[in-house]
């Protein structure tokens, strides 16, 4: 440990320059997030998506700017470690009374690890754990949330007031009708329960913007009962606002903030206070995922990694090759006790995979920046991740050596005899049940049911999986994504029963594909040929050829053809390609059709 002295003037200047870099980053991040309100008011949907995509790049740009400044003005990489220790102490001093201290600490880590050698990524030089508490930070501007105290007969008035407080520029089609509908469904939830003296609505003070929606988020409190809620606000066909649904409970909020959806745009002065409020609505959701959902992905990565290190300390199982069918492009491993999988790009691919490492990384970045419509899993991307070597199964180490040797480094990191396995580049995704395994469980039960009830449940499981699979593809199509490899193994089933896509190395934009019908055979020789006898371009897709690969099981085939036969028709895909090229943007909302209030002229759903 270094002595606690601060005798280097240069150390303070470097710390101050780094803090200036962070403050610039968050100022620009907030400004872009705040502009989402105007884009919503003016129905600038393409601008909203473009801003969501571009904001993701803000962080890395500001880190690069800060590194360049520190090297140019202070030769930061040449400073002795004693100076770097003082830089951290000065930076901690600058965090006192800061409104985003946890984000600023992560920014410090990002800049510092770009400058220092990996051997110094330890407590003395970076923030391995937080130095500044985020508890009870009060904003200087708008409060984090607003409380409302309605009486039984004034709840609709309160909902109207709540909507007015968001100060949207524009008018509601029928605000009173919407307020009464919301009041009605709230009171229905308490119709056999007395409204207590503390009956109130606590509502976050800013709207959550994503694509074509704006979401009110809050909770209802009545005695000891707390119910999370959200109200989606949309535009009708006349450009007027209306409330489309009333979502209640943790499960509905989990869907809204799913790891498979694009990040929200929301203006937050004290992000930790927003995260704390949201965690009270969704206590099962890790703070890392909430930060991610708010567009603060670097903080999400920081918290995830801290949680991961803690899990390693309190577990003893070993990393293994992930169960399931092995991929041709990705090597996948997991830790059975940890609900995530680790994916490494292989060094070698079979001939049918005409791709490169950079192209694969580009596909993953495309998904990161795209609207994931609840159907594409988010990924956390890390470089130079160190793992304890003795926590790896020998078979897994050999698998990495065989297929991804460039990504593996084994050594004694600190010279203390503890061997470490370093993975040069890794993607981390939430673990799901692979859809092929989920279906196989249903097949096995149907083959040997213990009872008629078991058989019915397996039949329902199978049909649900197939319907959800088709819905997932159609939602992706709505967002201009063609999954490429549509085999069941590339999709997973979440805890909530949603089917989500997670294998991105072959995805393309729908608008870049050419959807064709298989030409009629020219003669009997063509008809009997086992080979493709017609020309196939690099972006040609023949939807009718999906059938043999997907629908071999008769039960699967029956369910698929009943709900999604159009996916085998080139005309379906071509229609949506033309729609997207014409600038149309369909809505894919994070709630069921059955949850919607019915409106004339409401926005089109896919």
TORMAR-438934 format. One line per field, with one value per residue (C-alpha): residue number from 1; residue in three letters; x, y, z. Coordinates in Angstrom, 3 decimals, decimal comma. Layout:
<nodes>
i: (NUM	...)
aa: (ALA	...)
u: (X	...)
v: (Y	...)
w: (Z	...)
</nodes>
This chain:
<nodes>
i: (1	2	3	4	5	6	7	8	9	10	11	12	13	14	15	16	17	18	19	20	21	22	23	24	25	26	27	28	29	30	31	32	33	34	35	36	37	38	39	40	41	42	43	44	45	46	47	48	49	50	51	52	53	54	55	56	57	58	59	60	61	62	63	64	65	66	67	68	69	70	71	72	73	74	75	76	77	78	79	80	81	82	83	84	85	86	87	88	89	90	91	92	93	94	95	96	97	98	99	100	101	102	103	104	105	106	107	108	109	110	111	112	113	114	115	116	117	118	119	120	121	122	123	124	125	126	127	128	129	130	131	132	133	134	135	136	137	138	139	140	141	142	143	144	145	146	147	148	149	150	151	152	153	154	155	156	157	158	159	160	161	162	163	164	165	166	167	168	169	170	171	172	173	174	175	176	177	178	179	180	181	182	183	184	185	186	187	188	189	190	191	192	193	194	195	196	197	198	199	200	201	202	203	204	205	206	207	208	209	210	211	212	213	214	215	216	217	218	219	220	221	222	223	224	225	226	227	228	229	230	231	232	233	234	235	236	237	238	239	240	241	242	243	244	245	246	247	248	249	250	251	252	253	254	255	256	257	258	259	260	261	262	263	264	265	266	267	268	269	270	271	272	273	274	275	276	277	278	279	280	281	282	283	284	285	286	287	288	289	290	291	292	293	294	295	296	297	298	299	300	301	302	303	304	305	306	307	308	309	310	311	312	313	314	315	316	317	318	319	320	321	322	323	324	325	326	327	328	329	330	331	332	333	334	335	336	337	338	339	340	341	342	343	344	345	346	347	348	349	350	351	352	353	354	355	356	357	358	359	360	361	362	363	364	365	366	367	368	369	370	371	372	373	374	375	376	377	378	379	380	381	382	383	384	385	386	387	388	389	390	391	392	393	394	395	396	397	398	399	400	401	402	403	404	405	406	407	408	409	410	411	412	413	414	415	416	417	418	419	420	421	422	423	424	425	426	427	428	429	430	431	432	433	434	435	436	437	438	439	440	441	442	443	444	445	446	447	448	449	450	451	452	453	454	455	456	457	458	459	460	461	462	463	464	465	466	467	468	469	470	471	472	473	474	475	476	477	478	479	480	481	482	483	484	485	486	487	488	489	490	491	492	493	494	495	496	497	498	499	500	501	502	503	504	505	506	507	508	509	510	511	512	513	514	515	516	517	518	519	520	521	522	523	524	525	526	527	528	529	530	531	532	533	534	535	536	537	538	539	540	541	542	543	544	545	546	547	548	549	550	551	552	553	554	555	556	557	558	559	560	561	562	563	564	565	566	567	568	569	570	571	572	573	574	575	576	577	578	579	580	581	582	583	584	585	586	587	588	589	590	591	592	593	594	595	596	597	598	599	600	601	602	603	604	605	606)
aa: (UNK	UNK	UNK	UNK	UNK	UNK	UNK	UNK	UNK	UNK	UNK	UNK	UNK	UNK	UNK	UNK	UNK	UNK	UNK	UNK	UNK	UNK	UNK	UNK	UNK	UNK	UNK	UNK	UNK	UNK	UNK	UNK	UNK	UNK	UNK	UNK	UNK	UNK	UNK	UNK	UNK	UNK	UNK	UNK	UNK	UNK	UNK	UNK	UNK	UNK	UNK	UNK	UNK	UNK	UNK	UNK	UNK	UNK	UNK	UNK	UNK	UNK	UNK	UNK	UNK	UNK	UNK	UNK	UNK	UNK	UNK	UNK	UNK	UNK	UNK	UNK	UNK	UNK	UNK	UNK	UNK	UNK	UNK	UNK	UNK	UNK	UNK	UNK	UNK	UNK	UNK	UNK	UNK	UNK	UNK	UNK	UNK	UNK	UNK	UNK	UNK	UNK	UNK	UNK	UNK	UNK	UNK	UNK	UNK	UNK	UNK	UNK	UNK	UNK	UNK	UNK	UNK	UNK	UNK	UNK	UNK	UNK	UNK	UNK	UNK	UNK	UNK	UNK	UNK	UNK	UNK	UNK	UNK	UNK	UNK	UNK	UNK	UNK	UNK	UNK	UNK	UNK	UNK	UNK	UNK	UNK	UNK	UNK	UNK	UNK	UNK	UNK	UNK	UNK	UNK	UNK	UNK	UNK	UNK	UNK	UNK	UNK	UNK	UNK	UNK	UNK	UNK	UNK	UNK	UNK	UNK	UNK	UNK	UNK	UNK	UNK	UNK	UNK	UNK	UNK	UNK	UNK	UNK	UNK	UNK	UNK	UNK	UNK	UNK	UNK	UNK	UNK	UNK	UNK	UNK	UNK	UNK	UNK	UNK	UNK	UNK	UNK	UNK	UNK	UNK	UNK	UNK	UNK	UNK	UNK	UNK	UNK	UNK	UNK	UNK	UNK	UNK	UNK	UNK	UNK	UNK	UNK	UNK	UNK	UNK	UNK	UNK	UNK	UNK	UNK	UNK	UNK	UNK	UNK	UNK	UNK	UNK	UNK	UNK	UNK	UNK	UNK	UNK	UNK	UNK	UNK	UNK	UNK	UNK	UNK	UNK	UNK	UNK	UNK	UNK	UNK	UNK	UNK	UNK	UNK	UNK	UNK	UNK	UNK	UNK	UNK	UNK	UNK	UNK	UNK	UNK	UNK	UNK	UNK	UNK	UNK	UNK	UNK	UNK	UNK	UNK	UNK	UNK	UNK	UNK	UNK	UNK	UNK	UNK	UNK	UNK	UNK	UNK	UNK	UNK	UNK	UNK	UNK	UNK	UNK	UNK	UNK	UNK	UNK	UNK	UNK	UNK	UNK	UNK	UNK	UNK	UNK	UNK	UNK	UNK	UNK	UNK	UNK	UNK	UNK	UNK	UNK	UNK	UNK	UNK	UNK	UNK	UNK	UNK	UNK	UNK	UNK	UNK	UNK	UNK	UNK	UNK	UNK	UNK	UNK	UNK	UNK	UNK	UNK	UNK	UNK	UNK	UNK	UNK	UNK	UNK	UNK	UNK	UNK	UNK	UNK	UNK	UNK	UNK	UNK	UNK	UNK	UNK	UNK	UNK	UNK	UNK	UNK	UNK	UNK	UNK	UNK	UNK	UNK	UNK	UNK	UNK	UNK	UNK	UNK	UNK	UNK	UNK	UNK	UNK	UNK	UNK	UNK	UNK	UNK	UNK	UNK	UNK	UNK	UNK	UNK	UNK	UNK	UNK	UNK	UNK	UNK	UNK	UNK	UNK	UNK	UNK	UNK	UNK	UNK	UNK	UNK	UNK	UNK	UNK	UNK	UNK	UNK	UNK	UNK	UNK	UNK	UNK	UNK	UNK	UNK	UNK	UNK	UNK	UNK	UNK	UNK	UNK	UNK	UNK	UNK	UNK	UNK	UNK	UNK	UNK	UNK	UNK	UNK	UNK	UNK	UNK	UNK	UNK	UNK	UNK	UNK	UNK	UNK	UNK	UNK	UNK	UNK	UNK	UNK	UNK	UNK	UNK	UNK	UNK	UNK	UNK	UNK	UNK	UNK	UNK	UNK	UNK	UNK	UNK	UNK	UNK	UNK	UNK	UNK	UNK	UNK	UNK	UNK	UNK	UNK	UNK	UNK	UNK	UNK	UNK	UNK	UNK	UNK	UNK	UNK	UNK	UNK	UNK	UNK	UNK	UNK	UNK	UNK	UNK	UNK	UNK	UNK	UNK	UNK	UNK	UNK	UNK	UNK	UNK	UNK	UNK	UNK	UNK	UNK	UNK	UNK	UNK	UNK	UNK	UNK	UNK	UNK	UNK	UNK	UNK	UNK	UNK	UNK	UNK	UNK	UNK	UNK	UNK	UNK	UNK	UNK	UNK	UNK	UNK	UNK	UNK	UNK	UNK	UNK	UNK	UNK	UNK	UNK	UNK	UNK	UNK	UNK	UNK	UNK	UNK	UNK	UNK	UNK	UNK	UNK	UNK	UNK	UNK	UNK	UNK	UNK	UNK	UNK	UNK	UNK	UNK	UNK	UNK	UNK	UNK	UNK	UNK	UNK	UNK	UNK	UNK	UNK	UNK	UNK	UNK	UNK	UNK	UNK	UNK	UNK	UNK	UNK	UNK	UNK	UNK	UNK	UNK	UNK	UNK	UNK)
u: (0,000	1,299	1,728	-1,251	0,475	-0,514	2,690	2,410	0,773	0,718	-1,490	-4,227	-4,070	-4,459	-7,359	-9,059	-8,595	-10,120	-13,083	-13,548	-13,700	-16,394	-18,451	-18,370	-19,518	-22,476	-23,493	-23,708	-25,411	-28,089	-28,629	-29,211	-31,533	-33,500	-34,000	-35,941	-38,960	-39,012	-38,550	-41,523	-43,661	-42,905	-43,199	-39,589	-39,390	-36,389	-34,569	-35,372	-33,902	-30,882	-30,251	-30,608	-28,022	-25,579	-25,745	-24,225	-20,984	-20,730	-18,879	-16,024	-15,570	-15,221	-12,826	-10,642	-10,690	-9,664	-6,829	-5,524	-5,575	-3,807	-1,076	-0,586	-0,675	0,692	2,461	0,254	1,555	5,093	4,170	5,379	2,917	3,182	1,763	-1,026	-1,980	-2,230	-4,305	-6,886	-6,924	-7,395	-10,170	-11,966	-11,807	-13,413	-16,259	-17,473	-20,882	-20,834	-24,234	-22,982	-20,064	-20,518	-20,443	-17,412	-15,562	-16,248	-15,002	-11,800	-11,364	-11,949	-9,378	-6,829	-6,911	-6,283	-3,082	-1,710	-0,512	-2,984	-0,822	-1,947	-5,703	-6,033	-7,468	-4,551	-5,050	-8,667	-12,045	-12,507	-15,253	-16,965	-15,278	-18,233	-21,717	-24,643	-27,173	-29,285	-27,903	-30,507	-30,857	-30,502	-33,196	-36,398	-36,960	-36,352	-40,029	-43,266	-45,808	-49,581	-52,205	-55,588	-58,836	-61,046	-63,209	-60,376	-58,058	-58,906	-58,184	-54,838	-53,928	-54,719	-52,529	-49,733	-49,896	-49,912	-46,803	-44,788	-45,504	-45,696	-46,032	-49,112	-52,570	-54,197	-56,980	-59,105	-57,129	-60,176	-61,142	-57,597	-57,419	-60,740	-59,614	-56,405	-58,286	-60,774	-58,135	-56,237	-59,373	-60,302	-57,083	-58,146	-61,882	-61,988	-59,287	-59,671	-57,693	-55,287	-54,230	-50,944	-52,625	-50,450	-48,845	-45,087	-44,090	-40,603	-40,351	-39,261	-40,783	-38,950	-38,648	-38,001	-38,892	-42,495	-43,486	-43,170	-43,645	-44,820	-43,181	-44,115	-45,736	-48,994	-48,740	-51,588	-50,785	-48,086	-48,900	-46,745	-47,692	-45,365	-47,097	-46,350	-48,500	-47,405	-48,225	-48,452	-49,529	-52,792	-53,215	-54,025	-50,853	-52,686	-51,394	-53,232	-52,555	-52,419	-52,430	-51,961	-49,210	-49,082	-46,766	-43,132	-43,519	-44,943	-42,140	-39,540	-40,822	-40,651	-37,031	-36,015	-32,374	-33,674	-34,902	-33,279	-32,086	-34,391	-33,760	-34,466	-32,994	-31,566	-29,579	-28,934	-29,004	-28,357	-31,614	-33,533	-31,936	-32,836	-36,469	-36,617	-35,061	-37,948	-40,287	-38,194	-36,220	-35,194	-33,562	-29,818	-28,764	-26,380	-29,323	-31,203	-28,209	-27,996	-31,689	-31,130	-28,355	-25,576	-23,978	-20,488	-21,839	-23,843	-20,614	-18,838	-21,554	-21,871	-18,152	-18,235	-21,161	-19,237	-16,107	-18,237	-19,902	-16,494	-15,499	-18,634	-18,791	-16,604	-17,942	-15,883	-16,273	-17,248	-18,131	-21,756	-24,304	-26,101	-25,051	-21,644	-21,513	-19,317	-18,246	-18,536	-17,023	-19,438	-18,718	-20,498	-20,294	-23,295	-24,021	-23,919	-26,878	-24,796	-22,829	-19,442	-18,913	-15,520	-15,062	-13,138	-9,968	-11,050	-14,406	-15,684	-15,765	-19,523	-18,930	-17,418	-16,679	-13,956	-13,508	-14,056	-17,255	-18,614	-17,773	-19,537	-22,714	-22,706	-22,246	-25,123	-27,403	-26,113	-27,025	-30,286	-33,810	-33,835	-37,678	-37,582	-36,260	-32,474	-30,406	-28,111	-24,446	-21,729	-18,387	-15,110	-11,419	-8,595	-10,780	-8,814	-10,192	-8,637	-7,079	-8,064	-11,756	-11,615	-12,371	-9,355	-11,641	-12,631	-9,027	-8,216	-11,271	-10,070	-6,521	-7,848	-10,378	-9,375	-5,665	-5,239	-7,755	-5,997	-3,199	-2,158	0,313	1,156	-0,346	1,043	4,046	2,405	2,028	-1,703	-2,183	-4,658	-6,403	-6,963	-9,524	-8,610	-12,156	-15,455	-19,187	-21,386	-25,122	-27,859	-28,360	-31,561	-32,876	-31,917	-35,150	-34,141	-33,644	-36,940	-38,705	-36,903	-38,233	-41,748	-41,020	-39,721	-42,797	-45,166	-43,336	-43,661	-46,269	-46,772	-50,423	-52,861	-52,226	-48,487	-49,173	-51,420	-48,788	-46,123	-48,409	-49,028	-45,271	-44,558	-47,240	-46,219	-42,580	-43,410	-45,812	-43,264	-40,518	-42,550	-43,502	-39,827	-38,909	-41,797	-40,842	-37,281	-38,580	-40,564	-37,249	-35,510	-33,553	-33,251	-31,802	-29,927	-29,570	-33,107	-32,440	-34,084	-30,691	-30,029	-33,026	-33,559	-36,478	-36,348	-37,602	-40,808	-41,369	-40,362	-38,349	-35,231	-32,589	-28,932	-26,695	-25,759	-22,982	-25,331	-27,851	-28,547	-30,843	-34,049	-33,533	-30,150	-31,651	-33,239	-36,210	-36,984	-39,226	-37,460	-37,774	-39,847	-37,659	-36,788	-36,896	-37,110	-33,380	-33,718	-36,689	-34,818	-31,540	-30,337	-28,249	-29,297	-29,587	-30,549	-28,291	-27,988	-26,574	-24,758	-27,819	-30,506	-32,977	-35,491	-38,020	-39,725	-36,431	-36,699	-39,320	-37,133	-34,777	-37,473	-40,574	-39,486	-41,573	-45,297	-46,489	-44,095	-45,192	-48,892	-48,361	-46,090	-48,388	-51,401	-49,746	-46,744	-47,053	-46,448	-42,798	-42,294	-43,570	-41,151	-44,036	-44,276	-40,621	-40,692	-43,736	-41,945	-38,760	-40,750	-42,546	-39,237	-37,727	-40,747	-39,832	-42,608	-41,759	-44,018	-44,614	-43,467	-44,550	-43,421	-46,892	-49,625	-52,417	-54,903	-53,493	-54,274	-57,151	-59,048	-58,733	-59,924	-56,976	-54,425	-50,948	-50,470	-49,093	-47,208)
v: (0,000	3,476	6,144	8,490	11,652	14,239	16,019	15,907	18,966	17,040	14,370	16,896	18,341	14,872	14,030	17,332	16,771	13,316	14,707	17,388	14,584	12,748	15,881	16,642	13,095	13,177	16,672	15,491	12,227	14,135	16,651	13,906	12,062	15,238	15,879	12,604	14,477	16,856	13,978	12,219	15,365	15,903	12,197	12,136	8,341	7,819	10,599	8,860	5,584	7,321	9,148	5,903	4,320	7,234	7,784	4,329	5,592	8,667	6,932	5,456	8,745	10,700	8,113	8,377	12,175	12,036	9,566	11,723	14,844	13,135	11,800	15,052	17,478	15,339	12,318	10,311	6,899	7,879	8,931	6,736	4,606	6,837	9,701	7,460	6,560	10,259	10,833	8,403	10,084	13,530	12,129	10,783	14,278	15,672	13,150	14,631	16,222	14,932	13,829	10,907	9,569	5,922	6,821	9,052	6,204	3,919	6,646	6,877	3,112	3,252	5,984	4,557	1,050	2,530	4,084	1,643	-1,923	-4,620	-5,597	-2,358	-3,054	-3,365	-1,484	0,923	2,357	1,829	1,624	-2,114	-1,209	2,179	4,823	7,227	6,338	7,035	7,048	10,166	12,292	15,002	16,594	20,326	20,377	18,343	15,796	12,147	11,319	13,143	11,907	12,296	11,778	11,198	10,371	7,574	9,961	12,208	9,576	10,477	14,142	13,099	11,073	14,121	16,298	13,726	13,814	17,625	17,669	16,022	19,152	17,423	19,922	18,764	17,595	14,366	12,963	12,609	13,064	12,762	9,437	8,109	9,324	7,669	4,409	4,411	5,327	2,547	-0,174	1,070	1,065	-2,368	-3,718	-2,404	-2,992	-5,268	-3,413	-0,263	2,704	3,546	6,958	6,679	5,823	7,534	7,391	7,901	8,699	9,209	12,827	12,144	10,083	7,050	7,347	4,482	4,296	5,583	5,385	7,462	5,628	6,911	4,764	4,690	2,747	2,760	2,580	1,562	0,529	-2,118	-2,868	-1,468	-2,099	-1,017	0,475	2,008	3,921	3,855	7,108	6,889	9,000	8,203	8,518	12,240	12,989	13,221	11,559	8,726	6,176	2,772	0,499	0,293	-2,140	-3,431	-5,583	-6,642	-9,021	-6,290	-3,927	-6,658	-6,961	-3,207	-3,097	-6,405	-7,092	-7,889	-4,332	-1,088	1,333	4,075	7,784	9,522	12,678	11,931	14,280	11,619	8,254	6,238	7,585	6,490	3,049	2,779	3,667	1,201	-1,512	-1,046	-1,900	-4,849	-6,257	-9,371	-7,322	-6,747	-3,120	-3,782	-4,519	-1,415	0,811	-0,893	-0,267	3,437	3,623	3,666	0,520	1,106	1,348	-1,794	-3,552	-2,286	-3,584	-6,863	-7,502	-6,706	-9,105	-11,720	-11,388	-11,671	-14,785	-16,342	-15,712	-17,425	-20,400	-23,410	-24,956	-24,860	-23,302	-25,897	-26,180	-25,017	-27,801	-27,952	-28,070	-26,494	-23,488	-23,242	-19,659	-19,184	-21,216	-21,035	-21,844	-21,252	-21,605	-23,735	-21,615	-18,308	-17,364	-16,149	-17,682	-16,606	-16,549	-16,404	-15,984	-18,952	-18,556	-21,136	-21,665	-24,424	-23,593	-22,855	-19,975	-17,329	-14,707	-13,038	-12,023	-8,370	-9,148	-11,122	-8,284	-5,947	-8,086	-7,956	-4,188	-3,914	-5,673	-3,507	-0,359	-1,638	-1,776	-5,306	-5,343	-7,755	-10,531	-10,147	-10,603	-7,793	-8,685	-7,373	-7,150	-7,385	-7,501	-9,167	-10,869	-12,780	-15,968	-18,223	-21,079	-23,718	-22,920	-24,258	-27,819	-29,234	-30,067	-26,410	-25,218	-27,699	-26,554	-22,922	-23,982	-25,921	-23,461	-19,994	-20,074	-16,374	-15,549	-17,479	-16,451	-18,341	-16,985	-15,835	-12,354	-10,892	-13,146	-14,707	-18,192	-17,911	-18,911	-16,963	-17,699	-14,546	-14,433	-11,660	-10,911	-12,280	-11,618	-12,368	-13,036	-14,014	-17,771	-19,063	-22,538	-23,278	-23,631	-27,003	-28,371	-26,828	-28,548	-31,849	-31,871	-31,600	-34,362	-36,686	-36,127	-36,686	-39,910	-41,252	-39,207	-40,033	-39,016	-37,270	-34,031	-34,328	-34,886	-31,811	-29,665	-30,906	-30,208	-26,680	-26,193	-27,247	-25,023	-22,037	-22,448	-22,656	-19,693	-17,625	-18,616	-17,296	-14,160	-13,538	-13,709	-11,423	-8,883	-8,878	-8,457	-5,436	-3,962	-4,731	-7,745	-11,066	-13,612	-15,570	-18,914	-19,670	-23,083	-23,698	-23,920	-20,227	-19,139	-19,343	-19,308	-16,711	-17,061	-15,324	-17,765	-15,357	-16,677	-14,602	-14,838	-14,917	-16,054	-13,009	-14,062	-14,379	-11,598	-9,132	-6,178	-7,313	-4,481	-5,970	-9,370	-10,540	-12,800	-15,239	-18,160	-21,331	-21,362	-24,101	-26,989	-26,704	-30,447	-33,835	-33,834	-30,590	-32,017	-35,167	-33,445	-33,426	-30,337	-26,696	-26,289	-22,587	-19,581	-18,244	-14,793	-13,927	-12,153	-14,405	-15,966	-18,697	-18,829	-22,021	-23,878	-23,245	-25,996	-29,153	-27,791	-26,592	-28,707	-32,334	-33,070	-33,392	-31,611	-28,731	-28,590	-28,463	-25,602	-23,673	-23,963	-22,942	-19,694	-18,830	-20,437	-16,973	-17,165	-19,779	-17,384	-15,013	-12,553	-12,017	-11,041	-8,947	-7,021	-6,028	-5,175	-2,745	-1,322	-0,594	0,875	3,199	4,556	2,880	1,931	-0,584	-0,721	-3,703	-2,949	-4,660	-5,827	-8,040	-6,963	-8,027	-5,397	-2,475	-0,062	-0,055	3,126	4,211	5,284	3,714	3,005	-0,077	-3,195	-5,948)
w: (0,000	-0,829	1,864	2,239	1,035	-1,555	-2,525	-6,321	-7,913	-11,198	-9,590	-8,834	-12,359	-13,889	-11,546	-12,385	-16,135	-15,788	-13,854	-16,519	-19,087	-17,150	-16,533	-20,253	-20,998	-18,630	-19,716	-23,348	-22,302	-20,354	-23,137	-25,713	-23,331	-22,595	-26,318	-26,509	-25,141	-28,123	-30,561	-28,979	-29,087	-32,775	-33,695	-34,945	-34,702	-36,938	-35,083	-31,799	-32,983	-34,443	-31,143	-29,170	-31,430	-31,435	-27,676	-27,138	-28,683	-26,422	-23,607	-25,624	-27,481	-24,223	-22,768	-25,865	-25,621	-21,954	-22,627	-25,475	-23,273	-20,345	-22,588	-24,485	-21,544	-18,691	-20,258	-17,906	-18,978	-17,937	-14,394	-11,510	-9,583	-6,524	-8,610	-9,894	-6,353	-5,531	-8,679	-7,318	-3,882	-5,453	-7,658	-4,591	-3,136	-6,293	-5,930	-2,653	-3,323	-6,904	-8,218	-10,323	-8,256	-9,250	-12,961	-12,443	-10,701	-13,669	-16,018	-13,966	-14,341	-18,091	-18,631	-16,224	-17,690	-21,143	-19,796	-17,189	-17,690	-16,697	-13,689	-12,011	-12,308	-8,538	-5,582	-5,283	-8,769	-9,820	-8,093	-7,625	-5,165	-4,737	-2,636	-2,453	-1,238	-3,553	-0,703	-0,111	-2,928	-3,457	-6,911	-7,355	-10,058	-10,347	-7,577	-8,447	-7,962	-7,234	-4,671	-5,190	-2,482	-4,131	-2,392	-3,725	-5,733	-6,949	-8,405	-12,015	-11,240	-9,772	-12,873	-15,023	-12,815	-13,032	-16,848	-16,829	-14,640	-17,422	-19,522	-22,891	-25,730	-27,579	-26,621	-25,564	-27,705	-24,541	-21,358	-19,105	-20,673	-20,226	-16,616	-15,791	-17,376	-15,351	-12,151	-12,824	-13,185	-10,113	-7,950	-9,312	-7,827	-4,437	-4,729	-1,676	0,207	2,268	1,001	3,831	5,073	3,172	-0,171	-2,748	-6,163	-6,337	-9,916	-11,331	-12,453	-16,036	-18,816	-20,207	-23,990	-26,382	-30,074	-30,433	-26,778	-23,607	-20,313	-16,947	-14,248	-10,582	-7,773	-5,858	-2,069	0,193	3,737	3,458	-0,183	-2,985	-6,621	-9,458	-12,479	-15,854	-18,328	-21,989	-23,828	-27,620	-30,589	-32,361	-36,125	-35,695	-33,719	-30,385	-27,219	-25,508	-22,778	-24,428	-21,379	-17,628	-16,653	-13,085	-11,021	-11,097	-14,053	-16,308	-15,302	-15,883	-19,453	-19,925	-18,685	-20,295	-21,200	-24,695	-25,377	-26,464	-23,806	-22,563	-23,019	-19,710	-18,202	-14,736	-12,536	-9,876	-11,688	-8,527	-7,045	-10,154	-9,957	-6,278	-7,052	-9,960	-7,794	-5,347	-8,255	-9,498	-6,539	-8,517	-11,267	-10,703	-10,448	-13,345	-15,662	-14,512	-15,286	-18,691	-19,375	-18,655	-21,252	-18,652	-20,006	-18,632	-15,092	-15,786	-16,789	-13,666	-11,347	-13,228	-12,864	-9,142	-8,724	-10,712	-8,549	-5,418	-6,815	-7,495	-3,882	-2,574	-4,936	-5,634	-8,865	-12,048	-15,464	-18,065	-21,740	-21,901	-22,457	-25,797	-29,437	-29,973	-32,266	-35,326	-34,653	-30,885	-28,070	-25,149	-21,512	-18,221	-14,454	-13,415	-10,323	-12,238	-14,503	-17,464	-20,338	-21,688	-25,478	-27,192	-30,960	-32,312	-34,370	-36,949	-38,689	-40,981	-44,738	-44,756	-42,316	-44,569	-41,928	-39,859	-36,226	-37,113	-39,022	-36,062	-33,652	-36,073	-35,898	-32,105	-32,202	-34,685	-32,180	-29,313	-31,225	-32,723	-31,367	-29,922	-29,626	-26,682	-28,927	-29,006	-25,851	-24,787	-24,385	-22,109	-23,906	-21,972	-22,817	-20,876	-18,280	-15,652	-14,091	-11,414	-13,401	-10,860	-11,439	-15,032	-16,071	-17,978	-20,935	-21,241	-21,202	-23,967	-25,936	-25,800	-26,712	-29,688	-31,105	-29,781	-28,872	-29,681	-26,964	-24,179	-21,846	-18,709	-16,192	-12,680	-12,693	-9,476	-8,969	-5,911	-7,344	-8,061	-11,684	-13,777	-17,070	-19,122	-21,954	-24,387	-25,602	-24,328	-24,619	-21,626	-21,971	-19,555	-19,600	-21,187	-21,892	-25,523	-27,477	-28,942	-25,398	-24,262	-27,170	-26,535	-22,972	-24,403	-26,971	-24,230	-22,066	-24,979	-25,844	-22,278	-20,367	-16,691	-16,963	-19,328	-17,410	-18,065	-21,745	-21,923	-20,233	-22,638	-25,601	-24,275	-23,729	-27,291	-28,818	-26,674	-27,750	-31,450	-31,340	-29,395	-31,838	-34,775	-32,832	-32,069	-35,762	-36,722	-34,060	-35,400	-38,945	-37,754	-36,582	-39,927	-38,644	-40,493	-38,040	-40,705	-38,960	-37,754	-36,190	-32,810	-31,060	-31,724	-29,655	-25,904	-23,485	-20,689	-17,134	-18,225	-21,106	-23,884	-26,809	-27,492	-30,231	-29,157	-32,046	-34,120	-36,489	-39,502	-38,915	-41,719	-42,216	-43,909	-46,391	-47,424	-48,259	-51,496	-50,749	-53,544	-54,315	-55,368	-59,175	-60,800	-62,033	-65,704	-66,318	-64,624	-63,940	-61,937	-60,062	-59,018	-58,242	-54,632	-55,345	-55,749	-59,512	-59,570	-59,006	-55,456	-54,720	-51,447	-49,964	-51,501	-49,033	-49,959	-47,080	-48,295	-47,737	-43,963	-43,708	-43,825	-41,152	-38,737	-39,123	-38,992	-35,911	-36,778	-33,602	-34,244	-37,855	-36,918	-34,433	-36,805	-39,809	-37,709	-36,547	-38,722	-42,160	-43,670	-42,582	-45,323	-47,990	-49,728	-50,223	-46,439	-46,185	-49,351	-48,097	-44,907	-46,748	-48,926	-45,878	-44,141	-47,305	-47,499	-44,042	-42,061	-38,492	-36,783	-33,055	-31,030	-27,486	-24,285	-23,256	-24,591	-26,928	-24,244	-21,854	-24,160	-23,808	-27,083	-29,141	-32,515	-34,616	-32,309	-33,623	-35,772	-34,124	-35,868)
</nodes>
